[in-house]
Amino acid sequence: MAKVVTMGEIMLRLSTPGYEKFIQADTFDINYGGGEANVAVSLANYGHDASFVTKVPKNPIGECAVAALRKYNVDTTNIARGGERLGIYYLETGASMRASNVVYDRAHSSIAEADIADFDFDKIFEGADWFHFTGITPAISDKAAELTEAALKAAKAKGVTVSCDLNFRKKLWSSEKAQRIMTNLMQYVDVCIGNEEDAEKVLGFKPGNTDVTSGSLELAGYEDIFKQMVDKFGFKYVISSLRESYSASDNGWSAAIYDGKEFYHSRKYEVRIVDRVGGGDSFAAGLICGLLDGKNFKDALEFAVAASALKHTIPGDFNLVTRADVENLVGGDGSGRVQR
């Protein structure tokens, strides 16, 4: 199996029970998660050697976050200790026409204040096949943006394939700053993943006649934008998950990929959502797994879409499905029948 390195922030997630609003809640459910950490857990579940790089405070809460990763066989040996705190995010899960709501409390987290000297990137990327990061990491602080570029330079020096999930977060930075920072980082990226908002807000591209809030998709617009992105940045693959948001509870879920020659749209799943947080990360992990397994780009995309469709049925940030679960769905078994 391949060695994959991911780097970013892992946070404490405090969720209202069930579908309660914040104002109703007297208690919170606890999980840990974060974009790149979620990808590492998925890849470890699929049998790959997944290593997560971050910095957490040297206290029991930081160790709880590390333990959450170790539980799922993620390599945590490259996690630094120190800094002020672990980032927190609060989640109010929506239902029907009421959207979910996230409140961040992550300023001055350990990874946001981390120094490049905290990590031995030459050692971290020794023998690595793949490095994955998201646009969230450089968004959390200027120091984290510098750290991300240092990691990217080290990865490319080792000949490591790099993927990026653009993941625009308007609560973390402006579109103008995102475009300035991320456009520079794209020179290191081989595989670019993002949805229609990411393409516009992070890199300045907008697909025509597509409005995710209307539940409609205009695939020709995506093909056009993918071609523009390949022409500008030289990506090997450009991929977008395609979410048709009928409501907070029901989505259509598919994806598209372009390899510089051919555009391909996957099968679409109609998903009843239990927890959509981490859905995009499970998609990225499925794609990475499929490509590392030697699947052609179409089959890798189908694996990714099925994996992420399944994630939407699992509470928490992590996708805890197995290869067999995903392959069964890819093969057409979406009945949900009890397995006896």
C-alpha positions, 0 to 999 in steps of 0.5 A: 500500500502507498504512503500518504501524508496529509497536513492541517488542523484537527479540531474538537467538534461540539455538536448539538444533540440530534437536530437541536438548535444552539439555543436549545442545547444543554449538552454537546456531543464530542467528536474530533475532525478536520479536513486533512485529518478526515482524509487520513482516517479514510485512507488508513481505513482503506489500508494505506499508510496514512500519516497526519502532520499537525501541532496540538497543545501539550495537554489532555485535550490535544492528546484526545485529538491524537488518540482519535486518529490513532484509533483508526490506525493513522500514523501520528508520529509527525504531530508536534506538541506545543502552543496555546490550544486546540481549535474548536468548532460548534455544529448545529445540524440542519434539517429539511429547509433549515441549514446547518450552522457552524461557529468557529473558535479556532484563533491562535490554535497550535497549528495556526501558530506553528513554526516551520522548525516544528517539522522535519519535512525532509524526514516526513516525506521520505518514501511518501507517494502522495501529499494532500492539503486543503485550502483551509490550512493556509486560511487559518493564519499567515504562518500556516500559509507559510508552513503549507508552502514549505511542506509543498516545496519539500514534497515536490523535492521528493517527487511526491504527487500533490493533491489540493481540495480548495475548500473555501471558507468565507468565515476564515478569509476573503476571496481576494486573499484566498486567490492571492495565496492559493494561486501561488500554491497551485504551482505545486499541485497535480490534482485539484479538487473543488466545487463550483464555489471553490473554483470561483472564490479561490481561483477566480473561475465560475461555471456558467448557469450553475446554481447549487442552491437551485438543485440544478447543474450545468455540466458544460460549464464545468467542462469549460472551467476545468479546461481553463484550470488545466490550461492555466495551472497544468493540473493532471486532473481537475475534479469537482463534487457536484452537490444538488442541494434540495434541502438540508436533508436530501441532496443529489451527489455526483462528481465530474473529472477532467484529465486534460483530454476527456470530461467524465460525469459519475453516477448520481446518488440520492442521499438522505443526510445524517451528517454531511460534515466531512463529505468532501473529505471522504470524496477526496480520500476515495479519489486518492485511494482509487488513483493510488490503487491503479484504477483509471480516472473514471473508476477512481471517481466512481469509488470516490463518489460512492465513498462520500455518499456513504459518509453522509450516512455516518455521524461525525467527521470521519468516514468509517466505511471499508473498501468492501462497503464502497465497492458494494455500492459501486457495484449497485447494492444501495438497497440498505438491506440488513447484512446478516 
